[in-house]
Amino acid sequence: MKVLVLTGPESSGKSWLSHEIQAHFGGELVGEFVRHFIEEQARDTCYADIPTIARGQLAWEDAARARQPHLLILDTHLLSNMLWSRTLFGDCPAWLEAALLARHYDVHLLLSPESIAWHDDGQRCQPQLAERQAFFQATADWLALHQLPYQVVQGDWEQRRCAAFAAVERLLKA
């Protein structure tokens, strides 16, 4: 099983691209538990929600891993939970990073916020490009610090699709 993670700031095309990858290559796609949580709770999240959201994301990921698809596509993972917790609340439960580092991910596609417009979907909160660039940089810094494999995906929608498809082809051949 190859495990692919799409990561980066909001409104950078992660969900769209994860669906494009699944439609082209097959495999199993795991979505963002936090979206489900927000819709279910019908309120803004608070710091006390972070452990529940993280455990929900892990449960979805673990259920998919147990099915052993040839390609596991993660629209997000605990890194986003960690960074959002720090961004929104200035803190993050310490166990999240250890849980993230205990798992194997073959490659991360880090999506740049540049060259595409921000889209308000009712759950997003960083309309300013500078905010999304800071989140992108924090993601890149964390991946580099922990020497995890990642590839930056940027450009317009078609360029993003081409770069991601090429990365997935390399991953599946490895």
C-alpha positions in Angstrom: 0.0 0.0 0.0 1.3 3.4 -0.9 0.1 6.4 1.2 -0.2 9.8 -0.3 -1.0 12.9 1.7 -2.3 16.2 0.3 -1.4 19.0 2.7 -1.1 22.8 2.8 -3.3 25.8 3.5 -7.0 26.0 3.0 -8.4 26.7 -0.5 -5.3 25.4 -2.3 -7.1 22.5 -4.0 -6.4 19.6 -1.7 -10.0 18.1 -1.8 -10.4 18.7 -5.6 -7.0 17.2 -6.3 -7.5 14.2 -4.1 -10.7 13.4 -6.0 -8.9 13.9 -9.3 -6.2 11.5 -8.2 -8.7 8.9 -7.0 -10.7 9.1 -10.2 -7.5 8.6 -12.3 -5.6 6.1 -10.2 -8.2 4.4 -8.0 -7.4 3.7 -4.4 -9.2 4.9 -1.3 -9.7 8.5 -0.4 -10.0 9.7 3.2 -11.5 13.1 3.7 -11.2 15.7 6.4 -12.9 14.7 9.6 -13.0 18.3 10.8 -15.5 19.2 8.1 -17.7 16.4 9.2 -17.3 17.5 12.8 -18.2 21.2 12.1 -21.3 20.2 10.1 -22.4 17.8 12.8 -21.8 20.2 15.7 -23.1 23.3 13.8 -20.7 25.6 15.6 -17.2 26.9 15.5 -14.6 24.7 17.0 -12.7 25.4 20.2 -9.4 24.2 21.6 -11.2 21.4 23.6 -12.4 20.0 20.3 -8.9 19.3 18.9 -8.4 15.9 20.5 -11.8 14.7 19.2 -11.1 16.0 15.8 -7.6 14.4 15.7 -8.9 11.1 17.0 -11.7 11.2 14.4 -9.2 11.8 11.6 -7.0 8.9 12.9 -10.0 6.6 13.1 -10.9 7.3 9.5 -7.3 6.9 8.4 -6.9 3.6 10.3 -10.2 2.2 8.9 -8.9 2.9 5.4 -5.4 1.5 6.1 -7.1 -1.8 7.4 -8.7 -2.3 4.0 -5.2 -2.2 2.4 -6.0 -0.3 -0.8 -3.1 -0.2 -3.3 -3.2 3.6 -3.0 -4.4 5.5 0.2 -5.1 9.1 -0.6 -5.4 11.4 2.5 -7.0 14.7 1.9 -5.4 15.8 5.2 -3.7 14.3 8.2 -2.7 15.2 11.7 -0.2 17.8 10.6 -3.1 20.1 9.5 -4.8 19.5 12.8 -1.6 20.5 14.6 -1.0 23.6 12.6 -4.6 24.7 12.7 -4.7 24.2 16.5 -1.6 26.4 16.9 -2.9 29.0 14.4 -6.4 29.3 15.9 -5.7 28.6 19.6 -1.9 29.2 20.1 -1.4 25.7 21.4 -1.7 22.0 20.4 -2.1 18.8 22.4 1.4 17.3 22.6 0.3 13.8 21.7 -0.7 14.8 18.1 2.9 15.2 16.9 4.0 11.9 18.4 1.0 10.2 16.8 1.8 11.7 13.5 5.5 10.8 13.6 4.6 7.2 14.5 2.9 6.7 11.1 4.3 6.0 7.7 3.5 8.3 4.7 5.2 7.7 1.4 4.9 11.2 0.0 3.2 14.5 0.9 2.0 16.8 -1.9 2.3 20.3 -0.4 -0.1 22.6 -2.2 0.9 26.2 -2.6 -1.8 28.9 -2.0 -0.5 31.0 -4.9 -2.0 31.3 -8.4 -5.5 30.2 -7.5 -8.2 32.2 -5.9 -9.4 31.7 -2.3 -12.9 30.3 -2.1 -15.2 30.9 0.9 -17.1 27.7 1.6 -18.4 28.7 5.0 -15.7 26.9 7.0 -12.6 28.7 5.8 -11.1 31.6 7.7 -7.9 32.7 5.9 -8.9 34.9 2.9 -5.6 36.8 2.9 -2.9 35.2 0.8 -0.3 36.2 3.4 -2.1 34.1 6.0 -2.2 31.1 3.7 1.5 31.6 2.7 2.4 31.5 6.4 0.5 28.2 6.8 2.2 26.8 3.7 5.6 27.8 5.1 4.8 26.2 8.5 3.9 23.0 6.8 7.0 23.0 4.7 9.2 23.8 7.7 7.7 20.9 9.7 8.0 18.4 6.9 11.7 19.5 6.3 12.5 19.4 10.0 11.3 15.8 10.3 12.9 14.9 6.9 9.6 13.6 5.5 9.3 13.3 1.7 7.3 16.1 0.1 6.8 17.8 -3.2 5.4 21.3 -3.7 2.5 21.5 -6.1 1.8 24.9 -7.6 0.5 26.7 -10.6 -3.0 26.9 -12.1 -5.4 24.0 -11.8 -4.1 22.0 -14.8 -0.5 22.5 -13.7 -1.4 21.2 -10.3 -3.2 18.1 -11.7 -0.2 17.3 -14.0 2.3 17.7 -11.2 0.3 15.6 -8.8 -0.4 12.9 -11.4 3.3 12.7 -12.2 4.1 12.4 -8.4 1.5 9.6 -8.0 2.9 7.7 -11.1 6.4 7.8 -9.5 5.0 6.7 -6.2 3.2 3.7 -7.7 6.2 2.6 -9.7 8.5 2.8 -6.6 
